[in-house]
Amino acid sequence: MGDKNGLKGGRSPFIYNFYALPRSGPQIEAWSFDVIDREAPPHSFGPDEWEVVRRMIHTAGDFTIMKDIRFSADAVPAGVKALRAGRPIYVDSSMIRAGLSLARLRSACVRYSPQSVFCHIADEDVARDAGEAELPRSIFAVRKAKPILTGGIAVFGNAPVALLELNRMIIEDGVQPALVVAVPVGFVHVEESKEEILSLDVPCIVLRGRRGGSTLAVSVIHALCTLSAG
């Protein structure tokens, strides 16, 4: 049985170790990045690319994603330029919109506001059109965003078919985003969507394979904000 504090062997809760040597949230984050820099295997990422990769590692808690992260040659400078210019940001899920820090965005450009981040997945017209066509809402959501996609930043963490639709719009409609963050997660059409965007002449940051998700998508934008502010 445990002691009166509910711990076997009379141990004190570990939090008391932290109380003895307290650190602030930013200090813990900096410590985490020091651990990542120290423990990361050898790699060929440049300093700016590493800023993105290390934040993705921090978010995933997983060094193995390093082997699947790809940057087009101009991805990081294109993303930094777009953020410093306050270009609109399209996201494929409400989770990404909720996760993006307005403070971080404003560190890149003071003009950013909640209205700078577009997500149409829950719009009534999108739901109606998707129902009539019997297709995923994410396709119609990215189509609705077409006016802001050229010169904007497009971020995908959840909907591979939306990324496939953007790829079509790039190929057939001449849409030209400033940057595409392509980290959708899943098992159906995920790898195809990522490989296709890598084949196109558009700045992109891609996590190949099935892994991805909203938190990783947010981490990429936050890392680019850090570079933009710096």
Secondary structure, 3 states (H helix, E strand, C coil): CCCCCCCHHHCCCCHHHHHHCCCCHHHHHHHHHHHHHHHCCCCCCCHHHHHHHHHHHHHHCCHHHHHHEEECCCHHHHHHHHHHCCCCEEECCHHHHHHCCHHHHHHHCCCCCHHHEECCCCCHHHHHHHHHHCCCHHHHHHHHCHHHHCCCEEEECCCHHHHHHHHHHHHHHCCCCCEEEECCCCCCCHHHHHHHHHHCCCCEEEECCCCCCHHHHHHHHHHHHHHHHC
